Amino acid sequence: MSRRSVILLLLTVTIVVAAPTGSAFAISEADDQTVPSTHERTTGLTTPDETGFYATEDTATGFISGRISDAENNDIAAAGIEIINTQTGETAATTTAGSDGSYLVEVEADQEYQVEAEAEGYENGSTTVSVAENTTTTANIILQQKELQSGYISGDIVDTDDNSIPNAEVTVVSTQTGETAATTTAGSDGSYLIEVEADQEYQVDAEAEGYENGSTTVNVAENTTTTADVVLTEADDATEQVEISTDISGPVTPGNEVAVTVTLTNTGSATADAGALEVTVPEEFSIVGVTGDGTNKPDRFYLDSLSPDDSVTTTYTFKTPQNASPGIVGVNVTGRLQFADGSRSASTTANIEVSEGGTADVAVSADTPKTVRPGDEVAATITLTNTGNMTADAAGLEVAIPGELSLIEVAGDGENQPDRFYLNPISPGESVTTTYTFEAPKDASTGTVSFDVTGTLTANDESRSASTTADIKITDTGLPTEPGEPEFIDVLQVIDAYNTGGPYNGVYVQFIDVLEVISAYNAR
C-alpha cells in the first residue's frame, strides 16, 4: 500500500473540511497503537485533489543546544529558555536549563530563531541562530549579574535628653538573614550615613561607652535615604529595667558538652516589645545548640515581647575540644530589651570549669534467682554503671554462657550481636540494665552453674572494663516422688496463745493447712 493511501485511510475519520494552504495537523496511529511523537504535516495544495483530500508532507526539523553560564563561566542551573521565530515572532519552544546549565530543543528547520535566557539575579541574555535540517546548532548564552540597587540609612545617636553621642559604633543587621550588612562609627556630632542593599528591612544597633546598647528597625527603599535615630540610655539608669543571670550544668571535661541556661528578666514597669541575647563564644568552645522561645541568628538570639516581671530562658550548649586545657573559661552574655523609649541591657559572665580529662569508669552487677528447675527458664539482670566523669561513647556486655544453660533472648536498650550486646552511650552516673533469659535443659544435672559477665565502656578511644560472676543453682526440688526412707525436717511455726480469763487447761496445736509445711520443705 502506498504512503499516500495510508494517510488517506487515517484521515477519513477525522478530517471533514478542506483546509487552506499551509494548514498543519497531527497524525497518530489508529487501533490504540503508540507512536513515539506527534508528527506535524503541512498541506501543499490550494485545492483538494480528486478524492477531496489534501496530500501532506513532513516538516523538516533541526536542534538548538547550548549552555547558560555567568561571566566567570559558572553554570547557571534552572535558567528559563524561550526560542522565538524571528520571521513570525511566535514562540517555537521553551525549556529549562539543567543543573549544568545545558539545554536542547527541537525546532522547525530552515528558520532563524532568537534564543532568550533568564535567571534570578541575572540580567536577561539572548542570541540569534539559524537552524538547518537535521543539524544541531549551538547557542551559548552568558548572563551578567544584576547590579544590586542600594539605598541609604542615616540618623543621629543621642541620649535620652537628645544630646549627641559622638563616636558611637553603629551596626546594621538584615532582619531576613541575621547577617551584618554594614558597620560605621558616628561622627563627633553623633550622625552617621550607611549605604545598604535596597528593598530590605534592617535593624540598626548602636553602642557607646557609658551607655546601654540601643536599636531601631527600618525599611530601606531604592535610591532613598531612610532616617533611623537611635536613643541610648546611660548605663546607671538602664540596669533597673533588665536583669540577666546564668546557670551552668557543671564542670566539663575535654571532648564533652556543657549547657549554660541564660535567664533574662524584665524588671521594669513597661512591656518590652522585643529582646535579644548576644553571647561571646570563647575560642575554647563551640556552640552545638541553642534552644529557647525565640529565633536564633548568627549574631544573636532574638526574643519575643516580655511583660514586666516576666522572665525568659534560653539554653546554649557548648562543646569543648579533645585537647582543651584545664581551667576557667568565661562566656560573656548580654541581654537587651527594646522598650518604646529605647533599649535596656545587662551583661554577665558565665565561668565554666574545664577539668582534667576524665574517664568512663565502669561497674557491673548481676541479679539472678537462686534456683532453677530443669526445663524451666531463668532471667539474669545485668546492670552496667558509668562511675566515671565522662560520657561513654560506646558500651558493651559480654556474657560467657555456660554449657548447662541455653540463651533464649536478650532484652535491653541496645543491639545484640554474636560476640556481645552493644549499648548506647552512657552519661556519668547513669546505669543501664540488660536482661538475659536462659533455659535449663530437662536433663540438666543439679548443682551450681556459674557464668562470667564483663561490661566495657569506651570514651575518647580509651576503654574501661569490669567483671562479675553470677551463680544459679539447678535443683530438682519438691516432694519425693519415689518411695524411700522418710526425711524429717524441722518446721518452725509460731503460735500466739493467751488466757481469756478462765482456768488454764493448756494449748492444743493442729496444722490445718499442710501447704505451709510443704512450702517450708521446698524453701530449705
C-alpha positions as CSV (number, residue, x, y, z in Angstrom):
1,M,0.0,0.0,0.0
2,S,1.4,3.4,-0.9
3,R,2.2,6.0,1.7
4,R,-0.4,8.3,0.3
5,S,-3.2,5.7,0.6
6,V,-2.2,5.1,4.3
7,I,-2.6,8.8,5.1
8,L,-6.0,8.9,3.4
9,L,-7.2,5.9,5.3
10,L,-6.3,7.5,8.7
11,L,-7.6,11.0,7.8
12,T,-11.0,9.9,6.5
13,V,-12.1,9.6,10.2
14,T,-11.0,13.0,11.4
15,I,-10.8,15.5,8.5
16,V,-14.2,16.6,7.3
17,V,-13.5,20.1,5.9
18,A,-11.0,21.4,3.5
19,A,-8.0,23.4,5.0
20,P,-6.3,26.3,3.4
21,T,-2.8,26.1,2.1
22,G,-0.1,25.6,4.8
23,S,-2.6,24.3,7.4
24,A,-1.0,21.9,10.0
25,F,-2.5,19.0,11.8
26,A,-1.3,15.9,13.7
27,I,-1.3,12.3,12.6
28,S,-1.5,9.5,15.2
29,E,-1.6,5.7,14.9
30,A,-5.0,4.0,14.9
31,D,-6.3,1.0,16.8
32,D,-4.6,2.1,20.1
33,Q,-1.1,1.8,18.6
34,T,1.5,4.1,20.0
35,V,3.7,6.5,18.1
36,P,6.9,8.0,19.7
37,S,5.9,11.5,19.0
38,T,3.3,13.7,17.1
39,H,4.4,14.4,13.5
40,E,3.4,17.8,12.0
41,R,2.1,17.6,8.5
42,T,1.6,20.7,6.3
43,T,-0.6,20.9,3.2
44,G,0.9,21.9,0.0
45,L,-2.1,22.4,-2.2
46,T,-4.6,25.2,-2.6
47,T,-7.5,22.9,-3.5
48,P,-8.2,19.3,-2.7
49,D,-7.3,16.6,-5.2
50,E,-9.8,14.4,-7.0
51,T,-10.5,12.4,-3.8
52,G,-11.5,15.6,-1.8
53,F,-8.4,15.5,0.5
54,Y,-5.1,17.2,0.7
55,A,-1.7,15.4,0.2
56,T,0.7,16.1,3.1
57,E,4.5,16.2,3.6
58,D,6.8,16.1,6.8
59,T,8.1,19.3,8.3
60,A,11.9,19.2,8.4
61,T,13.4,19.9,11.9
62,G,16.7,20.7,13.5
63,F,18.0,21.2,17.0
64,I,19.4,24.1,19.1
65,S,21.6,23.2,22.1
66,G,23.8,25.3,24.3
67,R,24.8,26.2,27.8
68,I,23.8,29.1,30.1
69,S,26.7,30.5,32.2
70,D,27.8,33.6,34.0
71,A,30.7,35.9,33.2
72,E,33.1,33.7,35.2
73,N,32.0,30.6,33.2
74,N,30.0,29.1,36.1
75,D,26.9,27.0,35.2
76,I,23.5,28.7,35.8
77,A,21.1,26.0,36.7
78,A,17.4,26.1,36.0
79,A,17.6,29.2,33.7
80,G,14.4,29.7,31.7
81,I,14.9,29.5,27.9
82,E,12.5,30.7,25.2
83,I,13.0,30.1,21.5
84,I,11.3,32.7,19.2
85,N,11.0,32.5,15.5
86,T,12.3,35.8,14.2
87,Q,10.2,35.6,11.0
88,T,6.8,35.1,12.8
89,G,7.6,36.5,16.2
90,E,6.0,33.4,17.7
91,T,7.4,31.2,20.5
92,A,8.7,28.0,18.9
93,A,9.8,26.2,22.1
94,T,10.5,26.7,25.8
95,T,12.6,24.7,28.2
96,T,14.6,24.9,31.4
97,A,18.4,24.5,31.6
98,G,19.7,21.6,33.6
99,S,21.9,21.6,36.7
100,D,24.9,22.1,34.4
101,G,23.3,24.9,32.6
102,S,22.8,22.9,29.4
103,Y,19.7,22.7,27.2
104,L,18.4,21.0,23.9
105,V,15.3,21.9,21.9
106,E,13.9,20.7,18.6
107,V,12.5,23.3,16.2
108,E,11.4,23.6,12.5
109,A,14.4,23.7,10.2
110,D,15.5,26.4,7.8
111,Q,14.4,29.1,10.2
112,E,16.1,31.9,12.2
113,Y,15.5,31.9,15.9
114,Q,16.2,34.2,18.8
115,V,17.2,32.2,22.0
116,E,16.4,34.2,25.2
117,A,17.6,33.1,28.7
118,E,16.7,34.5,32.1
119,A,17.6,33.6,35.7
120,E,17.1,35.1,39.1
121,G,19.8,37.6,40.0
122,Y,21.0,38.0,36.4
123,E,20.2,40.3,33.5
124,N,18.4,38.6,30.6
125,G,20.5,37.4,27.7
126,S,19.9,36.3,24.1
127,T,21.5,35.3,20.9
128,T,20.2,34.6,17.3
129,V,20.9,31.4,15.3
130,S,19.8,29.8,12.0
131,V,18.8,26.1,12.1
132,A,19.4,23.8,9.2
133,E,17.6,20.5,8.6
134,N,18.8,17.5,10.7
135,T,21.6,19.6,12.3
136,T,22.3,20.8,15.9
137,T,23.1,24.5,16.2
138,T,25.0,25.7,19.2
139,A,23.7,28.8,21.1
140,N,25.5,29.5,24.3
141,I,24.4,32.5,26.4
142,I,26.4,34.4,29.0
143,L,24.3,36.2,31.6
144,Q,25.5,39.2,33.6
145,Q,24.7,39.5,37.3
146,K,22.3,42.3,38.1
147,E,23.8,45.3,39.9
148,L,22.3,45.5,43.4
149,Q,20.1,48.5,43.9
150,S,21.0,50.4,47.0
151,G,19.5,52.8,49.5
152,Y,20.8,54.7,52.5
153,I,20.3,54.8,56.2
154,S,21.2,57.9,58.1
155,G,20.5,59.2,61.6
156,D,21.8,60.5,64.9
157,I,22.8,58.7,68.0
158,V,21.5,60.7,71.0
159,D,20.9,60.2,74.7
160,T,17.5,60.5,76.4
161,D,17.9,64.3,76.6
162,D,18.5,64.5,72.8
163,N,22.2,65.2,73.3
164,S,24.5,63.9,70.6
165,I,26.7,60.9,71.5
166,P,29.9,61.1,69.5
167,N,31.9,58.1,68.1
168,A,29.1,55.6,68.8
169,E,29.6,52.3,67.0
170,V,26.7,51.6,64.5
171,T,25.9,48.1,63.2
172,V,23.3,47.4,60.6
173,V,21.9,43.9,60.5
174,S,19.5,42.4,57.9
175,T,16.4,41.1,59.8
176,Q,15.8,38.5,57.0
177,T,19.2,36.8,57.1
178,G,20.5,37.9,60.5
179,E,23.8,38.9,58.8
180,T,25.6,42.2,59.4
181,A,25.1,44.4,56.3
182,A,27.4,47.3,57.3
183,T,29.2,49.0,60.2
184,T,30.4,52.5,60.8
185,T,31.3,55.0,63.6
186,A,29.1,58.0,64.3
187,G,30.8,61.4,63.9
188,S,31.6,63.9,66.5
189,D,28.0,65.2,66.2
190,G,26.5,61.7,66.6
191,S,25.5,61.4,62.9
192,Y,26.1,58.5,60.6
193,L,25.3,57.5,57.0
194,I,25.4,53.9,55.6
195,E,24.7,52.5,52.1
196,V,22.9,49.2,52.1
197,E,21.0,46.9,49.6
198,A,17.6,48.3,48.9
199,D,14.2,46.7,49.5
200,Q,15.3,45.2,52.8
201,E,14.4,45.5,56.4
202,Y,17.3,46.3,58.8
203,Q,17.9,46.6,62.5
204,V,20.3,49.5,63.4
205,D,22.2,48.8,66.6
206,A,24.3,51.5,68.4
207,E,26.6,51.3,71.3
208,A,28.8,53.7,73.1
209,E,30.8,53.7,76.3
210,G,28.8,54.6,79.4
211,Y,25.5,53.8,77.6
212,E,23.4,50.7,77.2
213,N,23.0,49.5,73.7
214,G,20.1,50.7,71.6
215,S,18.5,49.8,68.3
216,T,15.7,50.5,65.9
217,T,14.3,48.9,62.8
218,V,13.7,50.5,59.3
219,N,12.8,49.5,55.8
220,V,15.1,50.8,53.0
221,A,13.8,51.6,49.5
222,E,15.8,52.0,46.3
223,N,17.7,55.3,45.9
224,T,16.2,56.8,49.0
225,T,17.6,57.8,52.4
226,T,15.8,56.4,55.5
227,T,16.2,58.1,58.8
228,A,17.0,55.9,61.8
229,D,17.8,57.8,65.0
230,V,18.9,55.7,68.0
231,V,18.4,56.8,71.6
232,L,20.9,55.4,74.1
233,T,20.3,55.3,77.9
234,E,23.0,55.9,80.4
235,A,24.2,52.6,82.0
236,D,23.3,53.6,85.5
237,D,19.7,54.2,84.5
238,A,19.3,51.2,82.4
239,T,20.1,48.4,84.8
240,E,16.9,49.0,86.7
241,Q,14.8,47.6,83.9
242,V,16.6,44.4,82.8
243,E,18.3,41.6,84.7
244,I,20.3,38.7,83.4
245,S,21.6,35.5,85.1
246,T,23.2,32.2,84.0
247,D,23.1,28.7,85.3
248,I,25.9,26.2,84.3
249,S,25.2,22.4,84.1
250,G,28.6,21.8,85.8
251,P,32.3,21.2,85.1
252,V,33.1,19.8,81.6
253,T,35.9,17.6,80.5
254,P,37.6,17.8,77.2
255,G,35.5,16.5,74.3
256,N,32.2,16.8,76.2
257,E,29.3,19.2,76.3
258,V,28.2,21.7,78.9
259,A,24.9,23.7,79.0
260,V,24.5,27.3,80.0
261,T,21.0,28.5,80.7
262,V,20.5,32.2,80.4
263,T,17.6,33.9,82.1
264,L,16.5,37.4,81.0
265,T,14.0,39.3,83.3
266,N,12.1,42.4,82.6
267,T,12.4,44.3,85.9
268,G,10.8,47.5,84.6
269,S,7.2,48.7,84.6
270,A,6.6,48.6,80.9
271,T,6.3,45.7,78.4
272,A,9.4,45.2,76.2
273,D,8.5,45.0,72.6
274,A,11.4,42.6,71.8
275,G,14.6,41.3,73.2
276,A,17.8,39.7,72.2
277,L,20.8,37.8,73.6
278,E,24.4,38.1,72.5
279,V,26.9,35.5,73.5
280,T,30.6,35.8,73.0
281,V,31.8,32.3,72.3
282,P,35.4,31.8,73.5
283,E,37.9,30.0,71.4
284,E,37.9,27.1,73.8
285,F,34.2,26.3,73.0
286,S,32.0,25.8,70.0
287,I,28.2,26.1,70.1
288,V,26.3,22.9,69.2
289,G,22.8,24.0,70.0
290,V,20.6,26.9,71.1
291,T,17.1,26.3,72.5
292,G,14.5,28.7,73.7
293,D,11.4,30.8,72.9
294,G,12.8,32.9,70.0
295,T,14.8,32.8,66.8
296,N,18.5,32.0,66.6
297,K,20.5,34.1,64.1
298,P,24.3,34.1,63.5
299,D,24.9,37.2,65.6
300,R,22.3,36.9,68.4
301,F,19.2,35.1,69.7
302,Y,16.0,37.2,69.1
303,L,13.3,37.1,71.7
304,D,9.6,37.9,71.7
305,S,7.9,40.6,73.8
306,L,8.3,40.4,77.6
307,S,5.9,41.8,80.2
308,P,7.0,43.4,83.4
309,D,8.4,40.9,86.0
310,D,8.4,38.1,83.4
311,S,11.5,36.1,82.5
312,V,12.5,34.0,79.5
313,T,15.2,31.3,79.5
314,T,17.5,30.3,76.6
315,T,19.9,27.4,76.8
316,Y,23.2,27.4,75.0
317,T,25.0,24.1,74.6
318,F,28.8,24.3,74.2
319,K,31.3,21.6,73.4
320,T,35.0,21.5,74.4
321,P,37.7,20.2,72.0
322,Q,39.5,17.0,72.9
323,N,42.7,19.0,73.5
324,A,41.1,21.6,75.8
325,S,43.3,22.8,78.7
326,P,42.0,22.7,82.3
327,G,40.9,26.0,83.7
328,I,38.1,28.5,83.9
329,V,36.6,29.7,80.6
330,G,34.4,32.8,80.7
331,V,31.4,33.2,78.4
332,N,30.1,36.8,78.2
333,V,26.4,37.2,77.8
334,T,24.5,40.4,77.1
335,G,20.7,40.6,77.2
336,R,18.8,43.5,75.8
337,L,15.1,44.5,75.9
338,Q,13.6,47.0,73.5
339,F,11.1,49.5,75.0
340,A,9.2,52.3,73.4
341,D,11.7,54.9,74.6
342,G,14.8,52.8,73.7
343,S,16.6,49.7,74.7
344,R,18.0,48.5,78.1
345,S,20.6,45.9,78.5
346,A,22.6,44.0,81.2
347,S,25.6,41.7,81.0
348,T,27.1,38.9,82.9
349,T,29.8,36.3,82.6
350,A,29.3,32.5,82.9
351,N,32.5,31.0,84.2
352,I,32.8,27.3,83.1
353,E,35.3,25.0,84.7
354,V,37.2,22.7,82.2
355,S,38.5,19.9,84.4
356,E,41.2,17.3,83.7
357,G,40.4,14.8,81.0
358,G,38.1,12.2,82.7
359,T,37.5,8.6,82.2
360,A,34.4,6.5,81.8
361,D,34.9,4.0,84.6
362,V,32.6,1.1,84.9
363,A,30.8,-1.1,87.4
364,V,28.8,-4.2,86.6
365,S,26.5,-6.3,88.7
366,A,24.2,-9.3,88.1
367,D,20.9,-10.2,89.7
368,T,19.8,-13.8,89.3
369,P,17.3,-16.2,91.0
370,K,18.9,-18.6,93.4
371,T,17.5,-21.7,91.9
372,V,16.0,-23.0,88.7
373,R,14.5,-26.4,87.9
374,P,15.4,-28.5,84.9
375,G,13.3,-27.4,81.9
376,D,12.5,-24.0,83.3
377,E,13.6,-20.5,82.3
378,V,15.6,-18.2,84.5
379,A,16.3,-14.4,83.9
380,A,19.6,-12.7,84.9
381,T,19.5,-8.9,85.0
382,I,22.9,-7.2,84.3
383,T,23.4,-3.6,85.4
384,L,26.2,-1.6,83.9
385,T,27.1,1.8,85.5
386,N,29.3,4.6,84.3
387,T,31.1,5.6,87.5
388,G,33.5,8.0,85.7
389,N,33.2,11.7,84.9
390,M,33.0,11.4,81.1
391,T,30.2,10.2,78.8
392,A,31.0,6.7,77.3
393,D,30.7,6.9,73.6
394,A,30.1,3.1,73.4
395,A,29.4,0.3,75.8
396,G,29.1,-3.5,75.6
397,L,28.3,-6.6,77.6
398,E,30.0,-10.0,77.2
399,V,28.4,-13.0,78.9
400,A,30.1,-16.4,79.0
401,I,27.1,-18.7,78.6
402,P,27.8,-22.0,80.5
403,G,27.1,-25.3,78.8
404,E,24.4,-26.2,81.4
405,L,22.2,-23.3,80.2
406,S,21.0,-22.2,76.7
407,L,20.3,-18.5,75.9
408,I,16.7,-17.8,75.0
409,E,16.7,-14.0,74.4
410,V,18.4,-10.7,75.4
411,A,16.4,-7.6,76.2
412,G,17.7,-4.1,76.7
413,D,18.4,-0.7,75.2
414,G,20.9,-1.8,72.6
415,E,21.7,-4.3,69.9
416,N,22.6,-8.0,70.4
417,Q,25.4,-9.4,68.3
418,P,27.0,-12.8,68.4
419,D,30.1,-11.5,70.3
420,R,28.4,-9.1,72.7
421,F,25.4,-6.9,73.5
422,Y,26.2,-3.3,72.3
423,L,24.7,-0.5,74.4
424,N,24.1,3.2,73.6
425,P,26.2,6.0,75.1
426,I,26.1,6.2,78.9
427,S,26.4,9.5,80.8
428,P,28.4,9.8,84.0
429,G,26.4,8.3,86.9
430,E,23.9,6.6,84.6
431,S,23.1,2.9,84.7
432,V,21.6,0.6,82.1
433,T,20.1,-2.8,82.6
434,T,20.0,-5.7,80.2
435,T,18.1,-9.0,80.8
436,Y,19.4,-12.4,79.7
437,T,16.9,-15.2,79.7
438,F,18.3,-18.7,80.0
439,E,16.8,-22.2,80.0
440,A,18.0,-25.2,81.9
441,P,17.5,-28.4,79.8
442,K,15.2,-31.0,81.2
443,D,18.0,-33.4,81.7
444,A,20.2,-30.9,83.4
445,S,22.3,-32.1,86.4
446,T,21.7,-30.5,89.7
447,G,24.3,-28.2,91.1
448,T,25.6,-24.6,90.9
449,V,26.2,-23.1,87.5
450,S,28.5,-20.0,87.3
451,F,28.9,-17.6,84.4
452,D,31.1,-14.5,83.9
453,V,29.8,-11.1,82.9
454,T,32.1,-8.4,81.6
455,G,31.0,-4.8,80.9
456,T,33.1,-2.3,78.9
457,L,32.8,1.4,78.4
458,T,34.8,3.4,75.8
459,A,35.4,7.2,75.9
460,N,38.0,9.1,73.8
461,D,39.3,5.8,72.4
462,E,40.1,4.6,75.9
463,S,38.2,1.6,77.4
464,R,37.4,0.5,80.9
465,S,36.1,-2.9,81.9
466,A,34.7,-4.6,85.0
467,S,33.6,-8.2,85.5
468,T,31.5,-10.2,87.9
469,T,30.3,-13.8,88.3
470,A,26.7,-14.9,88.6
471,D,25.7,-18.2,90.2
472,I,22.5,-20.1,89.5
473,K,21.6,-23.3,91.3
474,I,19.9,-26.1,89.3
475,T,17.9,-28.1,91.8
476,D,15.2,-30.8,91.5
477,T,13.2,-29.6,94.5
478,G,9.8,-30.7,95.5
479,L,8.1,-33.6,97.4
480,P,9.7,-37.0,96.9
481,T,8.1,-38.9,94.0
482,E,9.9,-42.3,94.7
483,P,9.4,-44.5,97.8
484,G,12.4,-44.5,100.2
485,E,13.5,-43.6,103.6
486,P,11.5,-40.7,105.1
487,E,13.2,-37.4,105.5
488,F,12.4,-35.4,108.6
489,I,12.9,-31.6,108.8
490,D,12.2,-29.1,111.5
491,V,9.4,-26.6,110.6
492,L,9.2,-23.6,112.9
493,Q,5.6,-22.5,113.5
494,V,5.0,-19.6,115.9
495,I,1.7,-19.9,117.8
496,D,0.3,-16.9,119.7
497,A,-1.9,-18.1,122.7
498,Y,-3.4,-16.2,125.6
499,N,-5.7,-16.8,128.6
500,T,-9.2,-15.5,128.1
501,G,-9.8,-15.5,131.9
502,G,-10.9,-19.0,132.6
503,P,-8.8,-21.8,134.2
504,Y,-5.6,-22.6,132.2
505,N,-6.0,-26.0,130.7
506,G,-3.1,-25.9,128.1
507,V,-2.8,-25.3,124.4
508,Y,-3.8,-27.7,121.6
509,V,-2.0,-27.1,118.3
510,Q,-3.1,-28.7,115.0
511,F,-1.8,-28.0,111.4
512,I,-4.9,-27.4,109.3
513,D,-3.0,-26.1,106.2
514,V,-0.5,-28.7,105.2
515,L,0.7,-26.4,102.3
516,E,2.6,-24.4,104.9
517,V,4.6,-27.5,105.7
518,I,5.3,-28.2,102.0
519,S,6.4,-24.7,101.4
520,A,8.8,-24.8,104.3
521,Y,10.2,-28.0,102.9
522,N,10.7,-26.7,99.4
523,A,12.3,-23.5,100.7
524,R,15.0,-25.3,102.8
